[in-house]
Amino acid sequence: MELNRGVNLGGFLSQCEHTAKHYEEFITEKDIEKISKWGFDHVRLPIDYEVLEEDDGTPKEEGYSIVKRVVEWAKKYGLSIVLDLHKAYGYDFNDAGDSEKNNLFQSEKLQKRFVDLWDRISSNFNSYDNVAFELLNEVVEENNADAWNSLIAKAVKAIRENAPEAYIIYGGIQWNSAKTLKLLDKPLDDKIIFTFHFYEPLLFTHQKAYWVKTMDPSWDIEYPGSMEEYLEKSKIIGDQGKAVYECGLDHIGPQLIDDLVQDAINAAKNAGVGLYCGEFGVIDRAPVEDTKRWFDDVNEIFSKYNIRFCVWNYKEKDFGIADEHYDAVRDDLIKIWNGK
């Protein structure tokens, strides 16, 4: 299977209104065909637990049927597909730090349910040679690093009972940051891929993002822009700006990106596994020509180190490359992603 250049289907079976109408209309076979024609070799399919099970844990067969439909579309158009558990019962990255809502790592019962869900997913999709499994989208809290390693081992063991040759993907903590891959235990086999997410500098890629509470919606951030402005405003947005104000560099550009992915590169090399950037992208409120420059720089570094990638996002979710905002540069971006 190929996992070199892909695009996310966020907002389809995750972070969405979980209704039959939405499942039928948001992504269709024509979308998968379009993605293939653009030159991508895979899609990443984020899936909330609500698609596959009731709140009491009862499996939803109709949910598995929906996922199978997408898997078969992908196979028809020559695409691999990553099944990403975007939200588990008891853990949602959107509720980071809320121990009442996010109690997966404090509950043996919920951890067993997590492993059982992966047992069902892998047994339902072990006959497809174009499917990879991503254990959980983003674990955030630092104090869950050890518990996450323990849960990874249990989930991998369950999947291997059903799918001994399938690729299994997982990342570190702190929103799948590149610097936390070094905290992962040595992989249990050679069919593991380490993943990280990359949205740096966040000040640019998430400008005007309503969910970043410290982000001033009046800021218009250019790329590459001046280091002075990035330093000043990155400090204002706090911890999510650390990558810039702690980098020690004197300019924004490819060298910053190169510097920020080194921890991920080293961790994957030391573990003897492949490296995959499962999400990277720019909000549709950023200047589109600056966005193109950012993607060009990121692609330069990813190509330099043979980092496989998956763009966030295909449509909507404030990042959709199929949406009108990207019309002026989409063809150029597709060439960039295809190495042309």
C-alpha positions as CSV (number, residue, x, y, z in Angstrom):
1,M,0.0,0.0,0.0
2,E,1.0,3.6,-0.6
3,L,1.0,6.3,2.1
4,N,3.2,8.9,0.4
5,R,0.9,11.9,-0.2
6,G,-2.7,12.0,1.0
7,V,-5.5,14.2,2.1
8,N,-7.8,14.1,5.1
9,L,-11.5,13.5,5.0
10,G,-12.1,15.5,8.2
11,G,-15.7,16.5,9.0
12,F,-17.2,13.5,7.3
13,L,-17.3,10.8,10.1
14,S,-15.7,13.0,12.7
15,Q,-16.3,16.5,14.3
16,C,-19.6,16.5,12.6
17,E,-23.3,16.1,12.9
18,H,-23.7,12.3,13.2
19,T,-26.8,11.8,11.0
20,A,-27.5,9.4,8.1
21,K,-28.1,12.4,5.9
22,H,-24.7,13.9,6.6
23,Y,-22.9,10.5,6.0
24,E,-24.7,10.2,2.7
25,E,-24.0,13.7,1.4
26,F,-20.7,15.0,2.8
27,I,-18.3,12.7,0.9
28,T,-19.4,10.7,-2.2
29,E,-17.7,8.4,-4.6
30,K,-17.1,11.4,-6.9
31,D,-15.0,13.0,-4.2
32,I,-12.8,10.0,-3.9
33,E,-12.4,9.9,-7.7
34,K,-11.4,13.6,-7.7
35,I,-8.8,13.0,-5.0
36,S,-7.3,10.2,-7.1
37,K,-7.2,12.3,-10.2
38,W,-5.4,15.0,-8.2
39,G,-2.5,12.6,-7.8
40,F,-2.9,11.6,-4.1
41,D,-2.2,8.0,-3.2
42,H,-4.3,7.8,0.0
43,V,-6.9,9.4,2.2
44,R,-7.0,9.6,6.0
45,L,-10.5,9.0,7.3
46,P,-11.0,10.4,10.8
47,I,-13.8,8.5,12.6
48,D,-15.5,9.3,15.9
49,Y,-16.5,6.4,18.0
50,E,-20.2,7.4,17.6
51,V,-20.0,6.0,14.0
52,L,-19.1,2.6,15.2
53,E,-20.7,2.1,18.6
54,E,-23.5,3.3,20.9
55,D,-22.7,5.1,24.1
56,D,-23.1,1.8,25.9
57,G,-20.5,0.1,23.6
58,T,-23.0,-1.8,21.4
59,P,-21.5,-2.0,17.9
60,K,-23.3,-0.2,15.1
61,E,-23.2,-2.4,12.0
62,E,-24.5,0.4,9.9
63,G,-21.4,2.5,10.8
64,Y,-19.1,-0.3,9.7
65,S,-21.0,-0.5,6.5
66,I,-20.4,3.2,5.9
67,V,-16.7,2.9,6.5
68,K,-16.5,-0.2,4.2
69,R,-18.2,1.8,1.5
70,V,-15.4,4.4,1.6
71,V,-12.7,1.8,1.8
72,E,-14.1,0.1,-1.3
73,W,-14.3,3.5,-3.1
74,A,-10.7,4.1,-2.2
75,K,-9.7,0.7,-3.5
76,K,-11.6,1.2,-6.7
77,Y,-9.6,4.4,-7.4
78,G,-6.2,3.0,-6.4
79,L,-6.1,4.7,-3.0
80,S,-4.9,3.4,0.3
81,I,-6.8,4.6,3.4
82,V,-5.9,5.3,7.0
83,L,-8.7,4.6,9.5
84,D,-8.1,7.1,12.2
85,L,-10.0,6.9,15.5
86,H,-10.4,10.6,15.9
87,K,-12.4,10.4,19.1
88,A,-12.7,7.5,21.5
89,Y,-15.3,6.9,24.2
90,G,-13.6,8.7,27.1
91,Y,-11.1,10.7,25.1
92,D,-11.5,13.7,22.8
93,F,-8.6,16.0,22.1
94,N,-11.1,18.9,22.1
95,D,-11.6,18.3,25.9
96,A,-7.9,18.2,26.7
97,G,-7.2,18.8,30.4
98,D,-10.8,17.9,31.4
99,S,-10.4,14.8,33.5
100,E,-14.1,14.3,33.9
101,K,-14.7,14.1,30.1
102,N,-11.3,12.6,29.3
103,N,-11.0,9.7,31.6
104,L,-9.7,7.0,29.3
105,F,-6.3,6.9,30.8
106,Q,-7.7,6.6,34.4
107,S,-10.2,3.8,33.7
108,E,-9.3,0.2,33.1
109,K,-12.8,-0.4,31.9
110,L,-12.6,2.3,29.2
111,Q,-9.2,1.1,28.2
112,K,-10.6,-2.4,27.6
113,R,-13.4,-0.8,25.6
114,F,-10.8,1.0,23.5
115,V,-8.9,-2.2,22.8
116,D,-12.2,-4.1,22.1
117,L,-13.1,-1.4,19.6
118,W,-9.8,-1.9,17.8
119,D,-10.3,-5.6,17.9
120,R,-13.7,-5.1,16.0
121,I,-12.3,-2.6,13.6
122,S,-9.3,-4.7,12.6
123,S,-11.4,-7.9,12.3
124,N,-13.8,-6.0,10.0
125,F,-11.1,-4.6,7.7
126,N,-8.3,-7.2,7.8
127,S,-9.2,-8.5,4.3
128,Y,-8.4,-5.2,2.7
129,D,-4.8,-4.7,1.6
130,N,-5.3,-0.9,1.2
131,V,-6.1,-0.2,4.9
132,A,-3.9,1.1,7.7
133,F,-5.0,1.7,11.3
134,E,-4.3,4.9,13.3
135,L,-4.9,4.2,17.0
136,L,-6.0,7.7,18.3
137,N,-5.9,11.1,16.7
138,E,-4.2,13.3,19.4
139,V,-3.3,12.6,23.0
140,V,-2.6,15.9,24.6
141,E,-1.7,15.8,28.3
142,E,1.9,15.3,29.3
143,N,0.9,13.2,32.3
144,N,-0.6,10.6,30.0
145,A,2.6,9.7,28.2
146,D,3.3,6.4,30.1
147,A,-0.4,5.4,30.1
148,W,-0.5,6.0,26.4
149,N,2.4,3.7,25.8
150,S,0.7,1.0,27.8
151,L,-2.5,1.4,25.9
152,I,-0.7,1.4,22.5
153,A,0.8,-2.0,23.4
154,K,-2.5,-3.5,24.3
155,A,-4.2,-2.1,21.1
156,V,-1.4,-3.3,18.8
157,K,-1.6,-6.8,20.3
158,A,-5.3,-6.9,19.6
159,I,-5.0,-5.7,16.1
160,R,-2.2,-8.1,15.3
161,E,-4.4,-11.1,16.2
162,N,-6.6,-10.0,13.2
163,A,-4.3,-8.2,10.9
164,P,-0.7,-9.3,11.3
165,E,0.6,-7.4,8.2
166,A,-1.4,-4.2,8.4
167,Y,0.4,-0.9,9.1
168,I,-0.4,0.6,12.5
169,I,0.1,4.3,13.0
170,Y,0.4,6.3,16.2
171,G,2.0,9.4,17.6
172,G,3.1,11.0,20.8
173,I,1.4,13.5,23.1
174,Q,0.8,17.3,23.0
175,W,-1.4,17.2,19.9
176,N,0.9,14.7,18.1
177,S,3.8,17.1,18.3
178,A,7.1,16.2,16.6
179,K,9.1,16.6,19.8
180,T,7.1,14.0,21.7
181,L,7.7,11.0,19.5
182,K,10.9,10.3,21.5
183,L,8.6,9.4,24.5
184,L,7.2,6.4,22.7
185,D,8.3,2.9,23.6
186,K,10.2,0.8,21.1
187,P,7.6,-0.5,18.5
188,L,6.5,-4.1,18.9
189,D,7.1,-4.9,15.2
190,D,8.3,-3.5,11.9
191,K,4.8,-2.6,10.6
192,I,4.5,0.5,12.8
193,I,4.6,4.1,11.5
194,F,5.2,7.1,13.8
195,T,3.0,10.1,13.1
196,F,3.1,13.8,13.9
197,H,1.0,16.8,13.1
198,F,2.6,20.1,11.8
199,Y,0.9,23.5,11.9
200,E,4.0,25.7,12.5
201,P,4.2,28.6,12.9
202,L,0.7,28.3,14.4
203,L,0.4,32.1,14.4
204,F,0.2,31.9,10.6
205,T,-1.6,28.6,10.0
206,H,-4.3,29.3,12.6
207,Q,-4.7,33.1,12.2
208,K,-8.2,34.3,13.1
209,A,-9.0,30.8,14.4
210,Y,-12.0,31.2,16.8
211,W,-11.0,28.1,18.8
212,V,-7.6,29.5,19.7
213,K,-8.8,31.8,22.5
214,T,-5.6,33.9,22.6
215,M,-5.5,34.6,18.9
216,D,-6.5,38.1,18.0
217,P,-9.0,38.0,15.1
218,S,-7.7,41.3,13.8
219,W,-4.2,40.1,13.0
220,D,-3.3,39.6,9.4
221,I,-0.2,37.4,9.4
222,E,2.0,37.0,6.3
223,Y,4.4,34.2,5.5
224,P,7.3,34.3,5.8
225,G,6.9,37.8,7.4
226,S,9.2,39.4,9.9
227,M,10.7,37.4,12.9
228,E,10.0,40.4,15.1
229,E,6.3,40.2,14.5
230,Y,6.2,36.5,14.9
231,L,8.1,36.6,18.2
232,E,5.9,39.3,19.7
233,K,2.6,37.8,18.7
234,S,3.6,34.2,19.3
235,K,4.4,35.1,22.9
236,I,0.9,36.6,23.2
237,I,-0.8,33.4,22.1
238,G,1.2,31.5,24.8
239,D,2.2,27.9,24.8
240,Q,0.9,27.3,21.2
241,G,3.5,29.9,20.1
242,K,6.4,28.2,21.8
243,A,7.8,26.7,18.6
244,V,8.7,30.2,17.4
245,Y,9.8,32.0,20.5
246,E,11.9,29.1,21.7
247,C,13.5,28.2,18.3
248,G,16.5,30.5,18.6
249,L,16.4,31.3,14.9
250,D,16.4,34.8,13.4
251,H,13.9,34.3,10.5
252,I,10.8,32.5,9.4
253,G,11.1,30.1,6.6
254,P,12.4,26.6,5.6
255,Q,15.1,26.5,8.3
256,L,12.4,26.9,11.0
257,I,10.4,24.0,9.5
258,D,13.6,21.9,9.2
259,D,14.5,22.6,12.8
260,L,11.1,21.7,14.1
261,V,10.8,18.3,12.5
262,Q,14.2,17.1,13.6
263,D,12.9,15.5,16.8
264,A,10.4,13.4,14.8
265,I,13.0,12.4,12.3
266,N,15.4,11.3,15.0
267,A,12.7,9.4,17.0
268,A,11.6,7.5,13.9
269,K,15.2,6.7,12.9
270,N,16.0,5.4,16.4
271,A,12.9,3.3,16.5
272,G,13.5,1.9,13.0
273,V,10.1,2.9,11.7
274,G,8.7,5.1,8.9
275,L,7.6,8.7,9.6
276,Y,4.2,10.2,8.5
277,C,2.8,13.7,9.0
278,G,-0.9,12.9,9.4
279,E,-2.0,16.5,9.4
280,F,-0.7,19.8,8.1
281,G,-2.4,22.8,6.6
282,V,-3.4,26.4,6.6
283,I,-6.7,28.0,7.7
284,D,-8.8,29.6,4.9
285,R,-8.5,33.0,6.6
286,A,-4.8,33.3,5.7
287,P,-3.6,35.1,2.6
288,V,-3.7,32.5,-0.2
289,E,-0.4,33.4,-1.8
290,D,1.4,33.2,1.5
291,T,-0.3,29.9,2.1
292,K,1.2,28.6,-1.2
293,R,4.6,29.8,0.0
294,W,4.2,27.9,3.3
295,F,3.2,24.7,1.6
296,D,6.1,25.0,-0.8
297,D,8.5,25.3,2.1
298,V,7.0,22.5,4.1
299,N,7.1,20.3,1.0
300,E,10.8,21.1,0.5
301,I,11.6,19.9,4.0
302,F,9.3,16.8,3.8
303,S,10.9,15.8,0.5
304,K,14.4,16.3,1.9
305,Y,13.8,13.8,4.7
306,N,11.3,11.5,2.9
307,I,8.5,12.4,5.3
308,R,5.2,11.0,4.0
309,F,2.2,13.3,4.5
310,C,-1.5,13.9,4.5
311,V,-3.0,17.4,4.0
312,W,-5.6,18.8,6.3
313,N,-8.3,19.0,4.9
314,Y,-10.2,18.0,1.7
315,K,-13.2,20.2,2.3
316,E,-14.6,22.5,4.9
317,K,-13.4,22.4,8.6
318,D,-11.8,25.9,7.9
319,F,-9.0,24.3,5.9
320,G,-10.7,22.7,2.8
321,I,-8.4,22.6,-0.2
322,A,-11.5,21.9,-2.4
323,D,-13.2,25.0,-1.3
324,E,-13.4,28.4,-3.1
325,H,-10.6,30.0,-1.0
326,Y,-8.0,27.7,-2.7
327,D,-9.2,28.1,-6.3
328,A,-6.4,30.5,-7.3
329,V,-3.6,28.2,-6.1
330,R,-5.0,24.7,-6.0
331,D,-3.4,23.6,-9.2
332,D,0.0,24.9,-8.1
333,L,-0.4,23.1,-4.7
334,I,-1.3,19.8,-6.4
335,K,1.9,20.1,-8.5
336,I,3.9,20.8,-5.3
337,W,2.4,17.8,-3.6
338,N,3.1,15.6,-6.6
339,G,6.7,16.8,-6.7
340,K,6.4,18.7,-10.0
